[in-house]
């Protein structure tokens, strides 16, 4: 009698189709979120410098529309008062820390906290006052065409912002 030997059969396992679909959908969602985060960083990467100098919100976005030579002129204006602004920011941090320390003390004194809070608000006011002196110099440096472009750009930004943050 001839006997045929049947070897162990190899079972081919296939991943279910729904698992592959779920994997690709998940991957697509992750890529969309990652792209949105990278796009936001890319778009707003330089605006902090201008915001700290008292410029209108997202002024760096407007400057990107100008030629490189003009951007450098405006950046020089914003960089010029940095040492004064840094010392004012440092004074603000010290005043904030002092107010927090007074508030955190076990024996709370309203008079001491009021004085520390007054110093904090004065430091904040001095910083804002110094920031407010920068942008008029920028506006003075702009040509009439650039001022017109800036106002159009700003109106467009406001419309864009209001569209998404409208209260119904």
DSSP file (Angstrom, degrees, kcal/mol; ACC not computed):
  #  RESIDUE AA STRUCTURE BP1 BP2  ACC     N-H-->O    O-->H-N    N-H-->O    O-->H-N    TCO  KAPPA ALPHA  PHI   PSI    X-CA   Y-CA   Z-CA
    1    1 A X              0   0    0      0, 0.0     2,-0.6     0, 0.0     0, 0.0   0.000 360.0 360.0 360.0 129.9    0.0    0.0    0.0
    2    2 A X        -     0   0    0      2,-0.0     2,-0.6     0, 0.0     0, 0.0  -0.764 360.0-159.5 -93.6 132.7    1.3    3.3   -0.9
    3    3 A X        -     0   0    0     -2,-0.6     2,-0.6     2,-0.0     0, 0.0  -0.935   7.6-145.0-115.5 126.6    0.8    5.9    1.6
    4    4 A X        -     0   0    0     -2,-0.6     2,-0.6     2,-0.0    -2,-0.0  -0.770  16.6-139.0 -89.9 126.9    1.0    9.6    0.8
    5    5 A X        -     0   0    0     -2,-0.6     2,-0.7     1,-0.0    -2,-0.0  -0.737   9.9-153.9 -88.6 127.6    2.4   11.6    3.5
    6    6 A X        -     0   0    0     -2,-0.6     3,-0.1     3,-0.0    -2,-0.0  -0.886  14.1-147.1-101.7 116.1    0.7   14.9    4.0
    7    7 A X        -     0   0    0     -2,-0.7     2,-0.2     1,-0.2    -1,-0.0  -0.222  38.6 -70.8 -75.7 169.6    3.0   17.4    5.5
    8    8 A X        -     0   0    0      1,-0.1     2,-0.3    -2,-0.0    -1,-0.2  -0.424  54.4-126.9 -63.5 128.5    1.9   20.1    7.8
    9    9 A X        -     0   0    0     -2,-0.2     2,-0.6    -3,-0.1    -1,-0.1  -0.568  14.7-131.4 -79.1 137.2   -0.2   22.6    5.9
   10   10 A X        -     0   0    0     -2,-0.3     2,-0.6     2,-0.0    -1,-0.1  -0.781  17.7-142.1 -88.9 127.5    0.9   26.2    6.2
   11   11 A X        -     0   0    0     -2,-0.6     2,-0.8     1,-0.0    -1,-0.0  -0.783   7.6-142.4 -92.1 123.1   -2.0   28.4    7.0
   12   12 A X        -     0   0    0     -2,-0.6     2,-0.5     2,-0.0    -2,-0.0  -0.760  17.1-157.4 -86.8 113.5   -1.9   31.8    5.2
   13   13 A X        -     0   0    0     -2,-0.8     2,-0.4     2,-0.0    -2,-0.0  -0.784   6.8-165.4 -93.1 131.8   -3.2   34.4    7.6
   14   14 A X        -     0   0    0     -2,-0.5     2,-0.3     0, 0.0     3,-0.1  -0.939  23.7-118.3-115.4 138.0   -4.5   37.5    6.1
   15   15 A X        -     0   0    0     -2,-0.4     5,-0.1     1,-0.1    -2,-0.0  -0.556  44.2-100.3 -70.6 135.5   -5.1   40.6    8.0
   16   16 A X    >>  -     0   0    0     -2,-0.3     4,-1.4     1,-0.1     3,-0.6  -0.229  23.7-124.6 -59.5 146.3   -8.8   41.5    7.8
   17   17 A X  H 3> S+     0   0    0      1,-0.2     4,-2.3     2,-0.2     5,-0.2   0.869 108.8  58.7 -60.3 -39.5   -9.7   44.2    5.3
   18   18 A X  H 3> S+     0   0    0      1,-0.2     4,-2.4     2,-0.2    -1,-0.2   0.828 102.2  55.4 -63.0 -30.7  -11.4   46.4    7.9
   19   19 A X  H <> S+     0   0    0     -3,-0.6     4,-2.2     2,-0.2    -1,-0.2   0.906 108.3  47.3 -68.5 -41.0   -8.2   46.5    9.9
   20   20 A X  H  X S+     0   0    0     -4,-1.4     4,-2.4     2,-0.2     5,-0.2   0.913 112.2  50.1 -64.4 -42.2   -6.2   47.9    6.9
   21   21 A X  H  X S+     0   0    0     -4,-2.3     4,-2.4     1,-0.2     5,-0.2   0.933 111.6  48.4 -62.0 -45.1   -9.0   50.4    6.2
   22   22 A X  H  X S+     0   0    0     -4,-2.4     4,-2.5     1,-0.2    -1,-0.2   0.887 109.7  53.2 -61.5 -39.4   -8.9   51.5    9.9
   23   23 A X  H  X S+     0   0    0     -4,-2.2     4,-2.4     1,-0.2    -2,-0.2   0.936 111.7  43.9 -61.4 -47.6   -5.1   51.8    9.8
   24   24 A X  H  X S+     0   0    0     -4,-2.4     4,-2.4     2,-0.2    -2,-0.2   0.866 113.0  51.2 -69.9 -35.4   -5.1   54.0    6.7
   25   25 A X  H  X S+     0   0    0     -4,-2.4     4,-2.4    -5,-0.2    -1,-0.2   0.935 112.2  47.4 -64.5 -44.6   -7.9   56.2    8.0
   26   26 A X  H  X S+     0   0    0     -4,-2.5     4,-2.5     1,-0.2    -2,-0.2   0.909 111.7  50.3 -61.6 -43.2   -6.1   56.7   11.3
   27   27 A X  H  X S+     0   0    0     -4,-2.4     4,-2.3     1,-0.2    -1,-0.2   0.906 110.0  50.5 -61.8 -42.1   -2.9   57.5    9.4
   28   28 A X  H  X S+     0   0    0     -4,-2.4     4,-2.0     2,-0.2    -2,-0.2   0.911 110.8  48.4 -64.3 -42.4   -4.7   60.1    7.3
   29   29 A X  H  X S+     0   0    0     -4,-2.4     4,-2.4     2,-0.2    -2,-0.2   0.920 111.3  50.4 -64.2 -43.0   -6.2   61.7   10.4
   30   30 A X  H  X S+     0   0    0     -4,-2.5     4,-2.6     1,-0.2    -2,-0.2   0.899 110.3  50.0 -61.5 -40.9   -2.8   61.8   12.1
   31   31 A X  H  X S+     0   0    0     -4,-2.3     4,-2.5     2,-0.2    -1,-0.2   0.871 109.5  51.3 -67.1 -36.2   -1.2   63.4    9.0
   32   32 A X  H  X S+     0   0    0     -4,-2.0     4,-2.3     2,-0.2    -2,-0.2   0.935 112.7  45.3 -64.8 -46.0   -3.9   66.1    8.8
   33   33 A X  H  X S+     0   0    0     -4,-2.4     4,-2.3     2,-0.2    -2,-0.2   0.922 114.5  48.3 -63.8 -44.3   -3.4   67.0   12.5
   34   34 A X  H  X S+     0   0    0     -4,-2.6     4,-2.6     1,-0.2     5,-0.2   0.908 111.4  50.3 -62.4 -42.2    0.3   67.0   12.1
   35   35 A X  H  X S+     0   0    0     -4,-2.5     4,-2.5     1,-0.2    -1,-0.2   0.886 109.7  50.8 -64.2 -38.8    0.1   69.1    9.0
   36   36 A X  H  X S+     0   0    0     -4,-2.3     4,-2.1     2,-0.2    -1,-0.2   0.910 111.7  47.7 -65.3 -41.5   -2.2   71.6   10.7
   37   37 A X  H  X S+     0   0    0     -4,-2.3     4,-2.2     2,-0.2    -2,-0.2   0.932 114.2  45.6 -65.5 -45.3    0.2   71.9   13.6
   38   38 A X  H  X S+     0   0    0     -4,-2.6     4,-2.7     1,-0.2    -2,-0.2   0.897 112.0  52.9 -65.4 -39.5    3.2   72.4   11.4
   39   39 A X  H  X S+     0   0    0     -4,-2.5     4,-2.5    -5,-0.2    -1,-0.2   0.890 108.6  49.9 -63.0 -39.1    1.3   74.9    9.2
   40   40 A X  H  X S+     0   0    0     -4,-2.1     4,-2.4     2,-0.2    -2,-0.2   0.919 112.4  46.7 -65.9 -43.1    0.4   77.0   12.3
   41   41 A X  H  X S+     0   0    0     -4,-2.2     4,-0.6     1,-0.2    -2,-0.2   0.925 114.2  48.6 -63.5 -42.9    4.0   77.0   13.5
   42   42 A X  H >< S+     0   0    0     -4,-2.7     3,-0.5     1,-0.2     4,-0.2   0.910 114.4  45.3 -62.2 -43.2    5.2   77.9   10.0
   43   43 A X  H 3< S+     0   0    0     -4,-2.5     3,-0.3     1,-0.2    -2,-0.2   0.886 123.6  31.6 -71.2 -39.8    2.6   80.7    9.7
   44   44 A X  H >< S+     0   0    0     -4,-2.4     3,-0.8    -5,-0.2     4,-0.4   0.178  82.4 114.9-106.3  17.7    3.1   82.3   13.1
   45   45 A X  T << S+     0   0    0     -4,-0.6     3,-0.2    -3,-0.5    -1,-0.2   0.812  85.6  30.0 -62.9 -32.1    6.8   81.6   13.7
   46   46 A X  T >> S+     0   0    0     -3,-0.3     4,-0.8    -4,-0.2     3,-0.5   0.397  92.8  91.7-108.6   4.5    7.9   85.2   13.6
   47   47 A X  H <> S+     0   0    0     -3,-0.8     4,-2.4     1,-0.2    12,-0.2   0.742  71.9  71.0 -76.9 -20.0    5.0   87.1   15.0
   48   48 A X  H 3> S+     0   0    0     -4,-0.4     4,-2.5     1,-0.2    -1,-0.2   0.883  94.5  55.5 -62.7 -37.9    6.0   87.0   18.6
   49   49 A X  H <> S+     0   0    0     -3,-0.5     4,-0.7     1,-0.2    -1,-0.2   0.917 112.5  41.4 -60.5 -44.2    8.8   89.5   18.0
   50   50 A X  H  <>S+     0   0    0     -4,-0.8     5,-2.4     2,-0.2     3,-0.3   0.872 112.8  53.4 -74.1 -36.5    6.4   92.0   16.5
   51   51 A X  H ><5S+     0   0    0     -4,-2.4     3,-1.5     1,-0.2    -2,-0.2   0.899 107.3  51.8 -65.1 -39.8    3.7   91.5   19.1
   52   52 A X  H 3<5S+     0   0    0     -4,-2.5    -1,-0.2     1,-0.3    -2,-0.2   0.727 106.1  56.7 -68.7 -19.9    6.1   92.1   22.0
   53   53 A X  T 3<5S-     0   0    0     -4,-0.7    82,-0.3    -3,-0.3    81,-0.3   0.324 124.3-100.0 -94.5   8.3    7.2   95.3   20.3
   54   54 A X  T < 5S+     0   0    0     -3,-1.5    -3,-0.2     1,-0.3    -2,-0.1   0.605  73.7 144.0  89.1  11.1    3.6   96.7   20.3
   55   55 A X      < -     0   0    0     -5,-2.4    -1,-0.3     1,-0.1     3,-0.1  -0.436  59.6 -87.9 -78.5 158.3    2.8   95.9   16.7
   56   56 A X    >   -     0   0    0      1,-0.2     3,-1.3    -2,-0.1    -1,-0.1  -0.192  65.8 -68.0 -60.5 160.9   -0.7   94.9   15.7
   57   57 A X  T 3  S+     0   0    0      1,-0.3    -1,-0.2     2,-0.1   -10,-0.0  -0.221 117.9   2.2 -55.8 133.9   -1.5   91.2   15.9
   58   58 A X  T >> S+     0   0    0    -11,-0.2     3,-1.0    -3,-0.1     4,-0.9   0.812  76.9 154.2  59.1  36.5    0.3   89.1   13.3
   59   59 A X  H <>  +     0   0    0     -3,-1.3     4,-2.2     1,-0.3     3,-0.4   0.812  66.1  66.6 -63.1 -29.5    2.2   92.0   11.9
   60   60 A X  H 3> S+     0   0    0      1,-0.2     4,-1.5     2,-0.2    -1,-0.3   0.836  93.8  59.2 -60.6 -32.2    4.9   89.6   10.7
   61   61 A X  H <4 S+     0   0    0     -3,-1.0     4,-0.3     1,-0.2    -1,-0.2   0.877 107.0  46.3 -63.4 -37.6    2.4   88.1    8.3
   62   62 A X  H >< S+     0   0    0     -4,-0.9     3,-1.8    -3,-0.4     4,-0.4   0.912 107.2  57.0 -70.1 -41.3    2.0   91.5    6.7
   63   63 A X  H >< S+     0   0    0     -4,-2.2     3,-1.6     1,-0.3    -1,-0.2   0.813  95.2  66.2 -61.6 -28.9    5.7   92.1    6.5
   64   64 A X  T 3< S+     0   0    0     -4,-1.5    -1,-0.3     1,-0.3    -2,-0.2   0.720  94.3  60.1 -65.4 -18.4    6.2   88.9    4.5
   65   65 A X  T <  S+     0   0    0     -3,-1.8    -1,-0.3    -4,-0.3    -2,-0.2   0.629  94.1  81.3 -81.3 -13.2    4.2   90.5    1.7
   66   66 A X  S <  S-     0   0    0     -3,-1.6     5,-0.0    -4,-0.4    -3,-0.0  -0.502  94.3 -89.1 -90.7 160.5    6.8   93.3    1.4
   67   67 A X     >  -     0   0    0     -2,-0.2     4,-2.2     1,-0.1     3,-0.3  -0.277  41.9-107.5 -63.3 156.1   10.2   93.1   -0.5
   68   68 A X  H  > S+     0   0    0      1,-0.2     4,-2.1     2,-0.2     5,-0.2   0.847 116.7  55.4 -55.9 -39.8   13.1   91.8    1.5
   69   69 A X  H  > S+     0   0    0      1,-0.2     4,-1.5     2,-0.2    -1,-0.2   0.915 109.7  46.0 -63.3 -42.1   14.8   95.3    1.8
   70   70 A X  H  > S+     0   0    0     -3,-0.3     4,-2.1     1,-0.2    -1,-0.2   0.885 109.6  54.6 -69.1 -38.1   11.7   96.8    3.3
   71   71 A X  H  X S+     0   0    0     -4,-2.2     4,-2.7     1,-0.2    -1,-0.2   0.907 106.7  51.9 -60.5 -40.3   11.3   94.0    5.8
   72   72 A X  H  X S+     0   0    0     -4,-2.1     4,-2.0     1,-0.2    -1,-0.2   0.865 106.2  54.0 -66.4 -35.0   14.8   94.5    7.0
   73   73 A X  H  X S+     0   0    0     -4,-1.5     4,-1.5     2,-0.2    -1,-0.2   0.937 112.7  43.4 -61.8 -46.2   14.1   98.2    7.5
   74   74 A X  H  X S+     0   0    0     -4,-2.1     4,-2.0     1,-0.2    -2,-0.2   0.883 111.2  53.8 -69.6 -38.2   11.1   97.4    9.7
   75   75 A X  H  X S+     0   0    0     -4,-2.7     4,-2.2     1,-0.2    -1,-0.2   0.881 105.7  54.3 -63.2 -36.3   12.9   94.6   11.6
   76   76 A X  H  X S+     0   0    0     -4,-2.0     4,-1.7     1,-0.2    -1,-0.2   0.896 107.0  51.3 -63.7 -38.6   15.7   97.0   12.4
   77   77 A X  H  X S+     0   0    0     -4,-1.5     4,-0.7     1,-0.2    -2,-0.2   0.904 112.4  46.0 -64.2 -40.3   13.2   99.4   13.9
   78   78 A X  H  < S+     0   0    0     -4,-2.0    -2,-0.2     1,-0.2    -1,-0.2   0.820 113.6  48.9 -72.3 -30.4   11.7   96.5   16.0
   79   79 A X  H >< S+     0   0    0     -4,-2.2     3,-1.6    -5,-0.2     4,-0.3   0.776  94.1  77.0 -79.3 -25.8   15.2   95.3   17.1
   80   80 A X  H 3< S+     0   0    0     -4,-1.7     3,-0.5     1,-0.3    -1,-0.2   0.893  97.3  40.0 -55.5 -49.4   16.5   98.7   18.2
   81   81 A X  T 3X S+     0   0    0     -4,-0.7     4,-2.3     1,-0.2    -1,-0.3   0.267  80.6 113.5 -88.4  16.9   14.7   99.1   21.5
   82   82 A X  H <> S+     0   0    0     -3,-1.6     4,-2.9     1,-0.2     5,-0.2   0.887  72.3  53.7 -56.0 -44.1   15.2   95.5   22.6
   83   83 A X  H  > S+     0   0    0     -3,-0.5     4,-2.2    -4,-0.3    -1,-0.2   0.920 111.0  46.1 -60.1 -41.5   17.5   96.2   25.6
   84   84 A X  H  > S+     0   0    0     -3,-0.3     4,-2.1     1,-0.2    -1,-0.2   0.922 114.1  48.7 -65.2 -41.8   15.0   98.7   27.1
   85   85 A X  H  X S+     0   0    0     -4,-2.3     4,-2.6     1,-0.2    -2,-0.2   0.888 109.3  53.0 -65.7 -37.6   12.2   96.3   26.6
   86   86 A X  H  X S+     0   0    0     -4,-2.9     4,-2.5    -5,-0.2    -1,-0.2   0.916 109.0  48.6 -63.7 -42.3   14.2   93.4   28.1
   87   87 A X  H  X S+     0   0    0     -4,-2.2     4,-2.2    -5,-0.2    -1,-0.2   0.890 112.9  48.6 -65.9 -36.4   14.9   95.5   31.2
   88   88 A X  H  X S+     0   0    0     -4,-2.1     4,-2.1     2,-0.2    -2,-0.2   0.884 111.2  49.8 -69.1 -37.7   11.2   96.4   31.5
   89   89 A X  H  X S+     0   0    0     -4,-2.6     4,-2.5     2,-0.2    -2,-0.2   0.901 110.3  50.9 -64.7 -40.2   10.2   92.7   31.0
   90   90 A X  H  X S+     0   0    0     -4,-2.5     4,-2.4     2,-0.2    -2,-0.2   0.923 110.0  49.4 -62.2 -44.1   12.7   91.8   33.7
   91   91 A X  H  X S+     0   0    0     -4,-2.2     4,-2.4     1,-0.2    -1,-0.2   0.877 110.3  51.7 -62.6 -37.2   11.2   94.4   36.1
   92   92 A X  H  X S+     0   0    0     -4,-2.1     4,-2.6     2,-0.2    -2,-0.2   0.915 109.3  49.2 -65.0 -43.0    7.7   93.0   35.3
   93   93 A X  H  X S+     0   0    0     -4,-2.5     4,-2.5     2,-0.2    -2,-0.2   0.908 111.7  49.2 -62.8 -40.9    8.8   89.5   36.1
   94   94 A X  H  X S+     0   0    0     -4,-2.4     4,-2.4     2,-0.2    -2,-0.2   0.923 112.5  47.5 -63.9 -43.9   10.3   90.7   39.4
   95   95 A X  H  X S+     0   0    0     -4,-2.4     4,-2.3     2,-0.2    25,-0.2   0.894 112.3  49.8 -64.4 -39.8    7.1   92.6   40.3
   96   96 A X  H  X S+     0   0    0     -4,-2.6     4,-2.3     2,-0.2    -2,-0.2   0.920 111.5  48.2 -64.6 -43.5    4.9   89.6   39.4
   97   97 A X  H  X S+     0   0    0     -4,-2.5     4,-2.5     1,-0.2    -2,-0.2   0.897 110.9  51.3 -63.7 -40.3    7.1   87.3   41.6
   98   98 A X  H  X S+     0   0    0     -4,-2.4     4,-2.3     2,-0.2    -2,-0.2   0.913 110.5  48.2 -63.7 -42.5    6.9   89.8   44.5
   99   99 A X  H  X S+     0   0    0     -4,-2.3     4,-2.1    17,-0.2    -2,-0.2   0.896 112.4  49.1 -65.1 -39.3    3.1   89.9   44.2
  100  100 A X  H  X S+     0   0    0     -4,-2.3     4,-1.9     2,-0.2    -2,-0.2   0.896 110.2  51.2 -66.4 -39.2    2.9   86.2   44.1
  101  101 A X  H  X S+     0   0    0     -4,-2.5     4,-0.7     2,-0.2    -2,-0.2   0.918 110.5  48.0 -64.2 -43.2    5.2   85.9   47.1
  102  102 A X  H >< S+     0   0    0     -4,-2.3     3,-0.7     1,-0.2     7,-0.3   0.898 112.9  49.2 -63.1 -39.6    3.1   88.3   49.2
  103  103 A X  H 3< S+     0   0    0     -4,-2.1    -1,-0.2     1,-0.2    -2,-0.2   0.827 109.7  51.9 -69.5 -30.7    0.0   86.4   48.2
  104  104 A X  H 3< S+     0   0    0     -4,-1.9    -1,-0.2    -5,-0.1    -2,-0.2   0.550  83.3 114.8 -84.8  -7.3    1.5   83.1   49.2
  105  105 A X  S << S-     0   0    0     -4,-0.7     3,-0.1    -3,-0.7    -3,-0.0  -0.289  71.7-127.6 -65.4 148.9    2.6   84.1   52.6
  106  106 A X  S    S+     0   0    0      1,-0.2     2,-1.0     2,-0.1    -1,-0.1   0.925 103.8  51.7 -63.1 -45.7    0.9   82.4   55.5
  107  107 A X  S    S-     0   0    0      2,-0.0     2,-0.3     0, 0.0    -1,-0.2  -0.792  88.2-152.1 -96.3  98.5   -0.1   85.7   57.2
  108  108 A X        -     0   0    0     -2,-1.0     2,-0.5    -3,-0.1    -5,-0.1  -0.517   9.0-164.5 -75.8 130.4   -1.8   87.6   54.4
  109  109 A X     >  -     0   0    0     -7,-0.3     4,-2.4    -2,-0.3     5,-0.2  -0.967  11.2-158.6-117.7 120.2   -1.6   91.4   54.6
  110  110 A X  H  > S+     0   0    0     -2,-0.5     4,-2.6     1,-0.2     5,-0.2   0.889  93.0  51.9 -64.1 -39.1   -4.0   93.3   52.4
  111  111 A X  H  > S+     0   0    0      2,-0.2     4,-2.2     1,-0.2    -1,-0.2   0.921 111.0  46.4 -65.6 -44.6   -1.9   96.5   52.4
  112  112 A X  H  > S+     0   0    0      1,-0.2     4,-2.4     2,-0.2    -1,-0.2   0.911 114.4  48.0 -65.4 -40.1    1.3   94.7   51.4
  113  113 A X  H  X S+     0   0    0     -4,-2.4     4,-2.9     2,-0.2    -2,-0.2   0.906 110.0  52.2 -66.4 -39.8   -0.5   92.8   48.6
  114  114 A X  H  X S+     0   0    0     -4,-2.6     4,-2.2     2,-0.2    -1,-0.2   0.902 111.6  47.2 -61.7 -40.6   -2.1   96.1   47.4
  115  115 A X  H  X S+     0   0    0     -4,-2.2     4,-2.2     2,-0.2    -2,-0.2   0.922 113.7  46.5 -67.1 -43.8    1.3   97.7   47.2
  116  116 A X  H  X S+     0   0    0     -4,-2.4     4,-2.0     1,-0.2   -17,-0.2   0.895 113.3  49.8 -65.2 -39.2    2.8   94.7   45.4
  117  117 A X  H  X S+     0   0    0     -4,-2.9     4,-2.4     2,-0.2    -1,-0.2   0.879 108.8  52.3 -66.7 -38.0   -0.1   94.6   43.0
  118  118 A X  H  X S+     0   0    0     -4,-2.2     4,-2.3     2,-0.2    -2,-0.2   0.922 109.9  48.9 -62.8 -44.0    0.2   98.4   42.4
  119  119 A X  H  X S+     0   0    0     -4,-2.2     4,-2.3     1,-0.2    -2,-0.2   0.876 109.7  52.9 -63.7 -37.0    3.9   97.9   41.5
  120  120 A X  H  X S+     0   0    0     -4,-2.0     4,-2.3   -25,-0.2    -2,-0.2   0.934 110.6  46.1 -62.6 -46.5    3.0   95.0   39.2
  121  121 A X  H  X S+     0   0    0     -4,-2.4     4,-2.4     1,-0.2    -2,-0.2   0.862 111.6  52.2 -67.3 -34.9    0.5   97.2   37.3
  122  122 A X  H  X S+     0   0    0     -4,-2.3     4,-2.6     2,-0.2    -1,-0.2   0.914 109.9  48.7 -65.7 -41.6    2.9  100.0   37.1
  123  123 A X  H  X S+     0   0    0     -4,-2.3     4,-2.0     2,-0.2    -2,-0.2   0.910 112.4  48.7 -63.9 -41.5    5.6   97.7   35.6
  124  124 A X  H  X S+     0   0    0     -4,-2.3     4,-2.4     1,-0.2    -2,-0.2   0.907 111.4  50.2 -62.8 -42.2    3.0   96.4   33.1
  125  125 A X  H  X S+     0   0    0     -4,-2.4     4,-2.7     2,-0.2    -2,-0.2   0.916 109.1  50.8 -63.7 -44.3    2.0  100.0   32.2
  126  126 A X  H  X S+     0   0    0     -4,-2.6     4,-2.2     1,-0.2    -1,-0.2   0.901 111.0  49.4 -61.9 -40.1    5.6  101.1   31.6
  127  127 A X  H  X S+     0   0    0     -4,-2.0     4,-2.3     2,-0.2    -1,-0.2   0.932 112.9  46.0 -64.6 -45.4    6.2   98.1   29.4
  128  128 A X  H  X S+     0   0    0     -4,-2.4     4,-2.4     2,-0.2    -2,-0.2   0.882 110.7  53.6 -65.4 -37.2    3.1   98.8   27.3
  129  129 A X  H  X S+     0   0    0     -4,-2.7     4,-0.6     2,-0.2    -1,-0.2   0.927 110.5  46.4 -62.6 -44.6    4.0  102.5   27.1
  130  130 A X  H >< S+     0   0    0     -4,-2.2     3,-0.8     1,-0.2     4,-0.4   0.889 112.2  50.9 -66.2 -38.5    7.4  101.6   25.7
  131  131 A X  H >X S+     0   0    0     -4,-2.3     3,-1.5     1,-0.2     4,-0.9   0.894 104.3  58.8 -63.3 -38.5    5.9   99.2   23.3
  132  132 A X  H 3X S+     0   0    0     -4,-2.4     4,-0.6     1,-0.3    -1,-0.2   0.670  97.2  61.5 -66.9 -15.9    3.4  101.8   22.1
  133  133 A X  H <X S+     0   0    0     -3,-0.8     4,-0.6    -4,-0.6    -1,-0.3   0.643  97.3  59.7 -83.2 -14.6    6.3  104.1   21.1
  134  134 A X  H X> S+     0   0    0     -3,-1.5     4,-1.5    -4,-0.4     3,-0.8   0.936  96.1  54.7 -81.0 -48.2    7.6  101.6   18.5
  135  135 A X  H 3X S+     0   0    0     -4,-0.9     4,-2.8   -82,-0.3     5,-0.2   0.845 100.8  58.3 -64.4 -35.0    4.7  101.2   16.1
  136  136 A X  H 3X S+     0   0    0     -4,-0.6     4,-2.0     1,-0.2    -1,-0.3   0.879 106.0  51.9 -59.3 -33.3    4.3  104.9   15.4
  137  137 A X  H <X S+     0   0    0     -3,-0.8     4,-1.6    -4,-0.6    -1,-0.2   0.886 109.5  49.5 -66.4 -37.1    7.9  104.9   14.2
  138  138 A X  H  X S+     0   0    0     -4,-1.5     4,-1.4     2,-0.2    -2,-0.2   0.934 111.0  48.8 -65.3 -45.4    7.1  101.9   11.9
  139  139 A X  H  < S+     0   0    0     -4,-2.8    -2,-0.2     1,-0.2    -1,-0.2   0.861 109.9  52.4 -63.4 -35.1    4.0  103.7   10.6
  140  140 A X  H  < S+     0   0    0     -4,-2.0    -1,-0.2    -5,-0.2    -2,-0.2   0.853 108.4  51.0 -67.8 -33.9    6.1  106.8    9.9
  141  141 A X  H  < S+     0   0    0     -4,-1.6    -1,-0.2    -5,-0.1    -2,-0.2   0.750  92.6  95.4 -75.4 -24.8    8.6  104.7    8.0
  142  142 A X  S  < S-     0   0    0     -4,-1.4     2,-0.1    -5,-0.1    -3,-0.0  -0.343  76.6-124.1 -67.5 146.2    5.9  103.1    5.8
  143  143 A X     >  -     0   0    0      1,-0.1     4,-2.4    -2,-0.0     5,-0.2  -0.385  30.5-103.5 -78.0 168.0    5.2  104.6    2.4
  144  144 A X  H  > S+     0   0    0      1,-0.2     4,-2.1     2,-0.2     5,-0.2   0.891 124.2  51.7 -61.2 -38.7    1.7  105.7    1.6
  145  145 A X  H  > S+     0   0    0      2,-0.2     4,-2.6     1,-0.2    -1,-0.2   0.899 109.5  49.2 -64.7 -41.1    1.2  102.6   -0.5
  146  146 A X  H  > S+     0   0    0      2,-0.2     4,-2.8     1,-0.2    -2,-0.2   0.890 109.8  51.3 -67.4 -38.8    2.5  100.3    2.3
  147  147 A X  H  X S+     0   0    0     -4,-2.4     4,-2.4     2,-0.2    -1,-0.2   0.914 111.4  47.9 -63.0 -41.5    0.1  101.9    4.8
  148  148 A X  H  X S+     0   0    0     -4,-2.1     4,-2.3     2,-0.2    -2,-0.2   0.926 112.8  48.5 -63.9 -44.6   -2.8  101.4    2.4
  149  149 A X  H  X S+     0   0    0     -4,-2.6     4,-2.8     1,-0.2    -2,-0.2   0.904 110.7  51.9 -60.6 -41.7   -1.7   97.7    1.9
  150  150 A X  H  X S+     0   0    0     -4,-2.8     4,-2.8     2,-0.2    -2,-0.2   0.925 109.3  48.5 -62.6 -44.7   -1.4   97.3    5.6
  151  151 A X  H  X S+     0   0    0     -4,-2.4     4,-2.3     2,-0.2    -1,-0.2   0.903 113.2  47.5 -64.1 -40.5   -4.9   98.6    6.3
  152  152 A X  H  X S+     0   0    0     -4,-2.3     4,-2.3     2,-0.2    -2,-0.2   0.924 113.1  48.9 -63.9 -43.4   -6.4   96.4    3.5
  153  153 A X  H  X S+     0   0    0     -4,-2.8     4,-2.4     1,-0.2    -2,-0.2   0.912 111.7  49.3 -61.6 -43.1   -4.5   93.4    4.9
  154  154 A X  H  X S+     0   0    0     -4,-2.8     4,-2.4     2,-0.2    -1,-0.2   0.898 110.0  50.1 -66.0 -41.0   -5.7   94.1    8.5
  155  155 A X  H  X S+     0   0    0     -4,-2.3     4,-2.4     1,-0.2    -1,-0.2   0.910 111.0  50.2 -62.9 -40.5   -9.3   94.5    7.3
  156  156 A X  H  X S+     0   0    0     -4,-2.3     4,-2.3     1,-0.2    -2,-0.2   0.918 110.2  49.9 -63.0 -42.9   -9.0   91.1    5.5
  157  157 A X  H  X S+     0   0    0     -4,-2.4     4,-2.5     1,-0.2    -2,-0.2   0.889 110.2  50.6 -63.7 -39.4   -7.6   89.5    8.7
  158  158 A X  H  X S+     0   0    0     -4,-2.4     4,-3.0     2,-0.2     5,-0.2   0.926 109.9  49.3 -64.7 -43.7  -10.4   90.9   10.8
  159  159 A X  H  X S+     0   0    0     -4,-2.4     4,-1.8     1,-0.2    -2,-0.2   0.914 112.4  48.9 -61.3 -41.5  -13.0   89.5    8.4
  160  160 A X  H  X S+     0   0    0     -4,-2.3     4,-1.1     2,-0.2    -2,-0.2   0.915 113.8  45.8 -63.2 -43.4  -11.3   86.2    8.5
  161  161 A X  H  X S+     0   0    0     -4,-2.5     4,-1.7     1,-0.2     3,-0.5   0.925 112.1  50.1 -67.3 -44.7  -11.1   86.1   12.2
  162  162 A X  H  < S+     0   0    0     -4,-3.0     4,-0.3     1,-0.2    -1,-0.2   0.828 102.8  61.6 -65.9 -31.0  -14.7   87.2   12.7
  163  163 A X  H  < S+     0   0    0     -4,-1.8     3,-0.4    -5,-0.2    -1,-0.2   0.894 112.8  36.3 -61.5 -38.7  -16.0   84.6   10.3
  164  164 A X  H  < S+     0   0    0     -4,-1.1    -1,-0.2    -3,-0.5    -2,-0.2   0.713 123.1  42.4 -88.1 -21.2  -14.7   81.8   12.6
  165  165 A X  S  < S+     0   0    0     -4,-1.7     2,-0.2    -5,-0.1    -1,-0.2   0.022  79.0 140.7-115.7  27.1  -15.4   83.5   15.9
  166  166 A X        -     0   0    0     -3,-0.4     2,-0.7    -4,-0.3    -3,-0.0  -0.486  47.7-135.9 -71.6 135.9  -18.8   84.9   15.2
  167  167 A X              0   0    0     -2,-0.2    -1,-0.1     1,-0.1    -2,-0.1  -0.847 360.0 360.0 -94.5 119.7  -21.3   84.6   18.1
  168  168 A X              0   0    0     -2,-0.7    -1,-0.1     0, 0.0    -2,-0.0   0.426 360.0 360.0 -95.6 360.0  -24.6   83.5   16.8
